[in-house]
Amino acid sequence: MAAVNSYAETPQERYQGNTPAAAPPSKQPLPAAKSVDTQSVLKRLQSELMSLMMSGDPGISAFPEEDNIFCWKGTITGSKDTVFEGTEYKLSLSFPNDYPFKPPKVKFETACFHPNVDIYGNICLDILQDKWSSAYDVRTILLSIQSLLGEPNTSSPLNTQAAQLWSNQEEYRKMVEKLYKPPTA
């Protein structure tokens, strides 16, 4: 029968030189492999803001809301030669604490009559759900949504009325004009 050592070592005794000795088993679960500390998320979002400001992409912009880097307001304009040409839409972007390993929640704040946008502003876009990659950034998201305006996925609609009307672009444009309310500042 082995003797049980009741001696509780201090953290200093556990580390001898630079080589740690075997630590006693911990009852706490190990952190997830992809956990992110708030500071690295903050740096990532600041870097993305600078990149977005420097990119000069037409028709997209986004900035943090007041003093909260985790909540942004974005703007996209409808692309030329689409039924959305001449429109401007406000978006809200809410970043989780484990960004970029999880996508931000993005919603239209301006009402948008579109096959892939519901009446609450929720967006059905694969890169905001199951096709998300940590390689994506705010610029990618905004450009993807801008592209989605002119090229909806009508086979997976959130707004079935918009999806059915999409094939008749003249009537669709009339509906967009009827329902569109320019955002206020």
C-alpha positions, 0 to 999 in steps of 0.5 A: 500500500502506497503512503499518501503524502499529506504535504501541500506544496506551494506554487513556488515549490511546484515549479523548480527552476524553469521546469514545472513539476507535475501539477495536481489534477484540477477540478476545473474544465480546461478553457476551450481551444478557441477562447479569445480574451477581450483585449485581442477582440478589441485589437481585432475590431480596431484593426478592422475599423482602420482597414475599412476606413482605408479601403475606400470601397464605395457604398459601404461604411461602419463605425462603432456606436459611441464608446462601445467597440462591440456595437457598430452601425453600418451603412450600405447603398444599393448597387448600380444597375440593381432594383436597389440603386439609389437606396441606402440602408442602415445596419446594426452589427453586434460582435460577440466576446468570442469574435472572430470565431463566432460571427457578429449579429447583423440586422437591417435597421432600415426596412428592406423588402428583400427575399433574404431579409425578414420584417425584423431586419434579420438576414439570411446569409450563409457567411453570417451562420454556418459558413462563417470563417474567422478570416471574414471581417466587417468589410467582407460582411458589408460587401456580401450584404451589398452583393446579396441585395442585387443577387438574392438566394430566392430558394431560401427566402425569409420573405416569400412575397419578395422571393415570388416577386423577384422574377419581375424586376419592374414590379419588384422595383415598384415595391422597393420604392413603395416600401423604402423609407430613407434612413434618418441620421 
